[in-house]
Amino acid sequence: MSIEDLITETSFAKLKGKIDDRLLESLLEHGFERPTRIQFQVLPHMLLGRDLIGAAETGSGKTLAFLIPTIENLLKCGMKRKDGMGCLIISPARELSLQIYEVLKKLLTHIDLSHILLVGGEKKLKEVACLKKGVNIVVGTPGRLLDHIQNTTLFCGNLKHLILDEADKLLESGFEKHLTGILKKLPKKRQTALFSATIDEKVQNLARVALKPDATIVSVKNDKQPTATRLQQGYFLCPIEKRICWLYKMLKKCKKFKVMVFFSSCKSVDYHYEFFKVHCKAPVLSIHGKQSQPRRKETYQNFVDAEKGVLFCTDVAARGLDIPAVNWIIQFDPPTDIKDYIHRVGRTARGLSSVGNAVILLRPEEEVFIDYLKREKVYLDKYNFDEPSGEVQDMLENLISRDGTLKVLARKAYLSYLRCYKKHPLCKIFNIKNMDLKLAAKGFGFLEQPHVDFLKTTKHQKTKKEQSC
């Protein structure tokens, strides 16, 4: 019998007698009936206290895979509030930490284990007061966690479990120093589990430092197809000056759906949000890393709860977030690399029976990106759309000429768009040298191109850039 057959025939109810009845009750009460493949393979090892490396794509269900055995083991050892932190869960983004925390609260419905979410942007004094009372399970981002460990009352001496979620993203985001600082403060005698979509050299180095040498490796990655099988994905070649007109028409077509639109910068999100929300009266939300934590938290929750609507976002929303019933993913600006492409489209077609759609907007000069994706076993259809109306462009240009606030936002977005191209890792594909800057400016509503002073390079810089490409 294959592992898929075994998973199909099993259920969480069969764990009765093997995990605490209160935990089992919470699972079934909140609709968690059958384990996913990562949960099926991870649970036996983590329940036995083994260190573990889990290689799994986003949306695989790894949150439950580490929360169930962690809670069970804390209950077995009789952890009390006064004992302090028994489990530390580290993730790279505030929204992902919040998502883990919400699942944790569901599992603790009938269980008296204290818990806290520690992320930047929240009131630190309130967190300190809570920590003084004693907290058993801590979920947070590296910077905030290290701050509390070094400067406040986050006691680590009784730690039993350490979870590193989205480890590859933790390292990409420049958290190596934070993680090193945290690991130095933790007891060596603990269970550690590391989960990552990719196990590259940096992740392997982190595993060598954080985990025992005999750590179990569990992989449920789909090497044949890195994106969901029920995902319809394609690309559209759009002249750079017509991008915003196309987006306007696309969002009108999708007004009954739930849509995520990815941009390359925070400034681009702000500009497009202002235009569509204020001037087009579109049902748009926005989220990016430079917003305040309360706003990000509110926006995220509102979009999770919504049945339809649009979220303008940067890649802060591309990793790990489980937003239900997203119908369309629109990549308005190009991803940094293949991993970011996969993570973006991974926000839709989540679950065994879910379907989704994705489209990436490319300049005609960038069609070679499709061949690049093919080499990574990602296959896109070529989409055709009717010519968008010029009325939106006329409206935008009129607004830019008379609305000072929108003009400032447009200029910042335009310049940040060019900067993203200038430093793009795939600069042979997303090449600013073959971009018509005047037409690009027109795409942001400008009749005259704003001054650009950062594209001039010295001969030495040019040679260095060409070598890196």
N, C-alpha and C positions, 0 to 999 in steps of 0.2 A: 504493500500500500504506500502511495506517495505521500509526501508531507502535506500536499494540498488536500488530499483525501482525509488525512488525519485531522487537519484544521477544520474541514467542513463538518466532520462528525463530532467535534468537541464543542464545549461551551464553558463559560465561567462557572455555571452551576455545578459542574463536575469537580470544582475545587473545594467543595464543601468538605470540611474536616481537615483540609490542607492549609487553608487561610482562615483568619478570624471571621466569624459569622457576621459581625458588624460591617466589615469591609466588603464581604460578599453581598450583603444586603444593599449597600450603597451602590455597588456596581450594577446590580439588576434594577434597582430603583431608578437609576439615571440612564437606563437603556443600553448599557454595555453588556451584551448577551454573549457574543462570540469573540474570541481573540483574533487579532490580525496575525500575519505570519511572524512579524518581529516579536510580538507579545508571546506567541506560542513557543518561539525558540529561546527567548531571553529569560522568561520567568523561572524555569527550572534551575538555571545557573545562579541567578541573583537570589532566589529563595534559599539557596545553599550557601550564600555569602561569598561567592567567587567574584573576583575582579573581572570586568568584561569590557570588550570593545565591540560596539555595535555599528556596523556599516549599513545604513538604511537611508533611502530617499525620503525627502520631505513628504509628509502625509501618510507615512507608513504606520503610525500609531505608537511611536516609541515613548510618548509621554506616559501612557498607562504601563508600558513595559517596564519603566523604572519606578513609577510611583507605587504600583501594587506591592512588589517585593520589599521596597523600602519601608512602607507603612507597616507591613506585616512583621518585618524584622524588628522595628522599633517597639511594636506591641509585645513581641515575644520577650524582649529584654526588659520590659516593664518601664519604659521611658516615662518620666514625669516632668511637669513644667519646670520644677526646681532644678532638674538635671541640665537644663539649657539645651543648646543646639545638638541634636542627634543626627541631623541630615542637612547638608548644604547642596543646593541645586543652582548651578551657574549657567546662564544663557547669555547670548551676545546682545540681545535687543530688549528694550522695555516691553514692547508689545508681546514678544514671545514669552518673557517672564510672566507677564500678566496672564497670558493664556494658560501656562503651566499652573499658575496659582489658582485659576478658576477651576481647573480640573481637580487639583488637590483638594479644594474646599468641598467639592462634590463627594469625593471619596471619604472625607472626614465628617460627613453628615452625622453619623452615629458614633463617632470616635473622639475622645477627649485628648487630642494632641494639639498643642498650641502651634501657631504658624504665622509667618509674616512675609510680606513682599518688600524687598529693598531695592529700589531703583532710583536713579537720579531724577530730580525735579520735584520730589515729594518733600514734605517738611521733616527735617532731620530730627528735631527735638521730639516730635511725636513718635518717631521710630525708636529713639533712645529710651523713652519712657516705657515702650512696649517690651524692648529687649531686657530692661531691668527686671521685669516681672518673670522672665524666663520664656524662651521660645524654642520649641523642639524641631520645627522644620522651617528652614530659611530658603527662600527663592529670590534670586536677584541677579543683577548685572555686575561685572567684575569691579568697575570703578567704585561703585557705592559700597559693595561688600568689603573691599580692601580698606576703604575709609573707616568703616565701622570696626573692623578687626583691629586696625592700628590705633584708632583714636577714641573709641567708645567702649561699650560694655558687651560686645559680642564675644562670649566665651566659647572657645573651640575645644577645650580639653576633653569633653565627652563625645566628640564627634564619632559617629559609627559609619556614616555613609556620605560619600561625595559623588555628585553627578555632574558631569561636564556635557552639556547639551550643545549641539551644533558646533562641535569643536573646531572644525575647519573655519567657520565664520568667526569664532572667537579669535583665532589667530590672524585671519585676514583683517580684522578690525583693529589690530594693533594692541591687543590686550595681553601680549606675552609677559610684560613686566608686572601687570596686575595679577596674572595667574601665578607667576613665580612668587610674588609677595604673599599671596594667599596660601599657597602650598607650604611655604616655610613655617606658617603659623599652625598648620593642622597636624594632629597626631599621626604617626606613621601607621599605627595599627587601626586600619579602617578598611571598609569595602569601597572601591572606586569603580564607577562605570562611565565610560566615555562613548558618546554617540556622535557620529559624523556622516555626512552624505558622501564625503570623499576621504580616503585614508592616504594622504600625501606624506611627504617627508616631514613636514612641520608637525603634522598630527602624530606621526610615529614617534617623533622626538618628545612630544608632550606625553604620550603614552608611556614612554620609557621612564620619564621622571615621576609621573603621577600614579602609575599602576604597578602591580606586582609582575615579575617576569613571566609567571605562568598564567597570565590573564587569558580567559576564554575569548575567542573571536567568533562573532556571529555576523554573517552577512546575508542580507535579503535583497541586495541590489539587483536590479534587472539589467544584466549586461547586454541583452538583445535589444532592448528599447528603453532609453532613459526617461522618456516621457510617457504619460498615461495612455493606455491603449484606446480609451474612449474619448480622447482629445482630438478634435478636428483643428488642425493648425495650418496656417497659410501665410503668405506675404503679399504685399501690394507695393508696386513701384509708383511712388508719388513724387511729382516735381516738388522741389523744396519750397517753392513759393505758394503751393496750394495745400500744404499740410493742415493748416488750421481750418480751412474750408471743408476738407475731407473729414476731419474729426467732428466738426459740427454736424455734418450729414450723418455720420456713423452713429453718433449719440442719439440723434433723432430717431434713427431706425431701431435703436436698442432701448427706447424709453420704457419698455415693459420689463427690461432685464436688469440684472445686477452686473455691473461692469467695473473693472479695474483698469486704469490707464497709467502706464509707467513712463516717467520722465527721468532725464539724466541728472537734474539738479533741483535743489530746494527752490531756487529763484524761478525756475521754469514752472514748477508746481504753483507757486504763488501767483504768477502772471496769468497762467491759463485758468486758474481757479477764479481770479477776479473777473476775467472776461466772461467766462461761461456762467458763473454764479450770479454776478451783479448785472451784467449787461444782456445776457441771453436767458436769464431766469431758469437755468438748468438745475436739476436736483443733484448738485455736486457737493461732495465732501473732499477735504484734502488732508494729507498727513505726510510729514517729513521730519527729519531728525533735528531741525532747528526750532520746532514748535515747542511750547511749554508742555510739560508732562501731563497736566490736567486736560489740556486740549487734545493731545494725542490719545489719551485714555478714553475721553468722551467720544471722539471721532471713531476710534476703533470699535467701541461698543455699539455705537449707532449704526455703523455699517454691518456689523455682525447681525444685529437685530432686524435690519431692513430687508424687505422682500424684493425691492428694486431700487435702483439709484446708481450713482457713479462715484468712484473714489479715485481722485488724482493723487498719485503717490510717487515717491522715489523707491529705491531698492530696500529701504527700511521695512517695507511691507512685503518683500519678496521671499523671505526666509521663514519657514516653519509655521506661519500663521494659519490657523484653521478657520477660515471664514466660510460659512455654509452657503451653498447654492450660488456661487459665482458663475455666471453664464458666459461672460466674455473677458478675455485678457487682451488689452491693446498695448503693444509696445510702441509708443509714439516716438521715443528716442531709442537708439540702439543699446543693447546690453554691453557690459564691459567684456564679457567672454561667454563661452558656451555654458558654463555653470550658472551664470546669472540668467541666461535665457531659460534654462531648464527650471530654475527656481521661480522665475516669474510665471511661466505657464503652469507651474505646479499649484497655483492658487485656485485652479479650476479642475473639473473632472476628478475630484477627490472622492475616494470610496469605491467600493466594488461595482456599484450600479450607477454612479454619477457620470454624466457626460458634460463636455465643455467645448468652448471654441476659443481660438487664439489667432491673432493676426499681428504681424510686425510690419511697420511702415519703413520702407527703405527708399533711398534715392536711387534712380536708375543706375548710377555708377557703382552701387553697392550690392548688386544682385549676386556677385560672387560669394557673398556671405552664405547663400543657400548651399553652395557646394561645400563650404566649410562645415556647415551643420550636417550635411550628408555624411561626411567623413566620421562624424560622431554618432551616426545612426539616428539622426533626427531629420525627418522628411517633411517638407512643407509643400503644399499646393500653391500654385500661383493664382491669386484672386484678381478678379476684375470688378471694378466699381464704376458706376456712371459718373460722368463729369460733375463735380460739385458746383453749386450755384456761386456766382461772383458777388451776390448780395452781401454775404457775410464778410467778404474781404473789404468791400466798400464801407460797410458799417465799422469794421475794425480800424481801417485807415482814417476814417472820420473821427473816431474816438481818440486815436493816438494823437491826432493833430490838435485836439482841443481839451483833452483830459490829462492834466499834468500828472496825476497819480498813476494812471494806467501807463502813461508814456515812460515814467521812471521804472515801473515794474517790467515793461517790455524791453527796455534797454538792458536792465540787469539780466533778464532771462536770455536775451540774444547773446550777450557777451559770455554768460556761463555756458550756453550751448556751444559756442565756438571753443571755449576753453576745454570742454569735455572732449571735443574732437581733436584738439591740439595734443592732448595727453593720452589719447585712446591707445590701449595696448595693441589693438589690431589696426594699427595706423595704415597698413597697406590696403585694408578694406574700407575703413571709415577714415578717409583721407581728406583732410581739410584743404590740401593743395588743389584738389579738383572740384572744390566747392565754389560756386558763384556767391560771394558774400553779399552782393546787392540783392540777389533773389532770396537769399536766406533772410536778409533783413525785411524784405517784403512779406515773408511768411510770418513775421512778428508784427506786421502792421505798419512798417515804416516806408514812407515814400522816398526818403533819403537815408542812405546807410549811416548808422551811428559810427563815430570814430572808434577805430580798433588799433590799439598800440602794442599789443602783446604778441603779434604774429611775426614781427621782425626778428630775425635771428642772425647772429654772427656766423661767419664761415665755419668756425670751430664748433658752434652749437649745431649747425646744420649737419656737419659730418657725423657728430655723435648721435644725432637723432636718426639719420639714415642707417647707421650701424645697428641701432636698437630695433629698427623696423625690419 
